[in-house]
Amino acid sequence: MTEQLIPAAGSDRLPRETDRMLRRRAAAVIPGGMYGHQSAGPLPLEYPQFMRSGRGARIWDVDGTEYVDLMCSYGPIVLGHQHPGVEAAVRAQAGLADCQNGPGEVMVELAELLVATVQHADWAMFAKNGTDATTICCTIARAHSGRSKILVATGAYHGAAPWCTPRLAGVTSADRVNLGHYAFNDLASVTAAAAEAGPDLAAIVVSPFKHDAGYDQELVDPAFARGLRELCDETGAALILDDVRCGFRLHLGSSWEPIGVLPDLSAWSKAIANGHPLAAVLGSGRFRDAAASIFVTGSFWFSATAMAGAIATIGALREEGAIETMDRAGTALRAGIVEQANARGLSINYTGPAAMPYLTFAGDRDHELGGVFAAAAIRAGLYLHPRHNWFISAAMTDADLAKALAATDEAFAAVQARLEGGNT
Ligand SMILES: Cc1ncc(COP(=O)(O)O)c(C=O)c1O
């Protein structure tokens, strides 16, 4: 990965001096030069690794190049970068204190706000990352039932802990022994996996829709969601909704509220504090005692600034009609992109909710055309991803949208040229 991260000297596709220099320094002191989902290694060479700043729906890399942001930091930015109300709330709390001997009063205020905002929630706990939240949900489900087995959808991402990381290096079979699998939207496969787990089934974990990286997205079939709810009620297993990626992007409540399916436990992070580090576990009253019985904690889990940021974020989401704005901007982006592809006779799959779309090219199994598209888009000033769903923030203006669509048009032209055998 290190070699991948350092473009060949003199590459005319990478004019960014500072980025190149930072990659070289990072390669010496950071394993692999960079790791995790933000590694630019697997991305086309044109992508910067290091970023400097952001405002609204625009971001700048360390060399000062500006982009319209369609990744939103992989989900945390929901109101736009540097939202004034959120940043003011964080600064005000930071002026008092952040990390103390006990939580600030914002912890209680935020728990009350979440309980008032999310239908299934009677209580809230906090942590830092989405992985913390999904893992805590499983621990609570096990403490509640005294059972062990957890079912997840094949290919779904629930975090980077040994029980759920997609890469098996360093993971033991014991870490996975209590994990079973089903296929998303396939109730028969869940029923079969539940039967195999038998009386040891503690929980079924599910994401609001199928958003596995690199694949066309699939919205949930409401009958599947209802079926999961019934299966959990019949078996006594907990229904855990992993709302880490979708939470507060699709609905101001848990993401299955619009289809009338309420989980027992839900995991949150990413957008909850508009980029400030926070995760939450929300649960129904039935799981309150189990939640109180487990020991989970972290040195920074009770920091007050991110909680103040979350209160301001949730307030702004409501007051500014952010969910509707993201849906409107996403719908306009989809219409523009589909029209551009049709005009060029390119066959695309544009999948997922309007505010969290993903684009692939028909038959492009190795994402080769996706890479050509992304490389041309970033050259034209649009930051999207060839193998991960995109995120649209509520800060997207008509000017941002116009710039994004001008870039996607150039990107489609590059794909067309590649298909016709020309240079891109
Ligand atoms: C659905 C889902 N669950 C859990 C996680 C893990 O969150 P984190 O990276 O904050 O640990 C992610 C992160 O992308 C996610 O998308």
The ligand as a MOL file (V3000), in Angstrom:
LIG
                    3D

  0  0  0     0  0            999 V3000
M  V30 BEGIN CTAB
M  V30 COUNTS 16 16 0 0 0
M  V30 BEGIN ATOM
M  V30 1 C -23.1260 1.1030 8.6590 0
M  V30 2 C -21.8910 1.3350 9.4470 0
M  V30 3 N -21.7430 0.7880 10.6520 0
M  V30 4 C -20.6500 0.9890 11.4020 0
M  V30 5 C -19.6150 1.7510 10.9400 0
M  V30 6 C -18.3850 1.9510 11.7810 0
M  V30 7 O -18.2800 3.2780 12.1640 0
M  V30 8 P -16.8710 3.8720 12.6130 0
M  V30 9 O -16.0140 3.9180 11.4070 0
M  V30 10 O -17.2020 5.2100 13.1550 0
M  V30 11 O -16.3330 2.9650 13.6670 0
M  V30 12 C -19.7090 2.3610 9.6770 0
M  V30 13 C -18.6110 3.1710 9.1450 0
M  V30 14 O -18.5330 3.4480 7.9790 0
M  V30 15 C -20.8730 2.1410 8.9140 0
M  V30 16 O -21.0070 2.6960 7.6990 0
M  V30 END ATOM
M  V30 BEGIN BOND
M  V30 1 1 1 2
M  V30 2 1 2 3
M  V30 3 2 2 15
M  V30 4 2 3 4
M  V30 5 1 4 5
M  V30 6 1 5 6
M  V30 7 2 5 12
M  V30 8 1 6 7
M  V30 9 1 7 8
M  V30 10 2 8 9
M  V30 11 1 8 10
M  V30 12 1 8 11
M  V30 13 1 12 13
M  V30 14 1 12 15
M  V30 15 2 13 14
M  V30 16 1 15 16
M  V30 END BOND
M  V30 END CTAB
M  END
